[in-house]
Amino acid sequence: MPRSAALTLPLILPLALAAPHVLAEDFVMALSAEAQATHGIIDRKPTDEANDFLATDYVWIWTMVKGGNPGTVIKHVWKRDGVTVFRRELRVGARRWSTNSHHRCPPGVWTVQVQAEDASVLAEVDFIVR
């Protein structure tokens, strides 16, 4: 075998043979999120899925982030009748990470946007407070 071919052989090995401990999820994934409004969080999971709350309730927004890296920041942007009234920055701790924020909301039509650092919208939740 020519010397140059012997030197390039390790470079053409499949990744699974060269580094079997590397998983597909270790590669760059696009940042994405799913979110839902709920009455509470237990063990990092929403207790229910709701879209109708009383003004005396706390509204919790649970978010599952995928494709983030430790230190990535997302935002929950709380809007009442289309006007931003509250923002919460949340740090992501791993590629798959659940997080949440909560707020006691006055009556109105509400939307919470989950935004990436560049303000792109990853998810959106709509609900009503009576």
N, C-alpha and C positions, 0 to 999 in steps of 0.2 A: 504494500500500500504506500503510495507517495506520502512524504512527510506532511504536506499541506492537508491532505485528506484526513490524516490521523489527528491533526490539530483541530479540525472543524467538527469531527464526529460528536464530541460532547455538546456542541452548540445545536445540533439538530435532534438531540434526544427529546422525546416528548416530555413536557413539563412534569407529568405525573411520575415519570421515572427519575428525573433529575431532582425533584423536590416533592416526594410523596406526601409531606405534611402540609403542603399548600392546598387550600380548598378553593373552589370556585368563588365562594363569597368573600375571599380575601382580595379579590380584584375590585377595581373601582366600579361602583354601582352609582347610578343616578340617584340623587337625593329624592325621596318620596315620603309621603305621609298619609295616614288615614286618621280621621278624627271623629269623635262623637260627643254629643252633649249627654250628661248623666247627672243623677242626683247625688252621686258619691263615687269614691274610689276605695276599693278594698283589695289588698295584695296586688297593687299596681294594675288592677283591672276595673273597668266601669261596672257599677252595680246594676245599671239598666241603660236603655237607650231612650232618651226622652226628647221631645220638641215643644213641650208645654210646661211652663213653670209658674209658680206663684211668686209675687214680689218678696215674700218672706223666705224663699228658698235660696240656697247657694246653688249656682249653676257651675258645674265642673265640666271642663273640656279635657277629655282624655285624647292623647295623640300617640300613635305608634309611628316612629320615624325609622325608615330603612335607608341604608346607603350613606349614613353619616359617619363621621369620624369623631373620636373623643375630642371635645372642644368646639365642635360645630355648634353654632347658635341658631336656634329658630325663634320665631316670635309668635305669640298669640295676640292678635289684634282684635279687640272687642269693639264692635260697632253697634250703636243703637240708632235705629231709623236712618242708617247710612252714614252716621257721624262717628268717627273714632273717639271713644271715651276712655279706653284703657289699653295699655300695651304691657306685655310681660315677656321678657327675654328668658329663654330656657336653654340650658346647655345640654348637649347630647353627649352621652358617655360611652357609646359603642355603636357599631354598625346597625344594630337593631336595638332600639331604645324606646321605652314608653315614658311619657312625661305628662304633666297636666298643670292646669291653672284653674282657679275658681274665682268667682265674683258674685256678690249679691247685686242683682240687677233690678233697677226700677222697671215698671211696666213699659212695654214697647216691643217692636220687632227687632230682633237681634241677629247679628251674624258675627261669627268668630272666624277669622282667617288664620291659617297656619302659614307663616311666611318664612322663606329661606333668608339667608343673610343679604341677598341681593333684592329682597322685597318681592320676589316671585311667589305666587300663591301655590302652595303644595296641597292644601285641603281647605274646605270651607264647611261650616256648620251653621244652619239657620234654626232659630227657635223663637218662641213667643213667651213673653213674661206678662202675666195678667195681674 
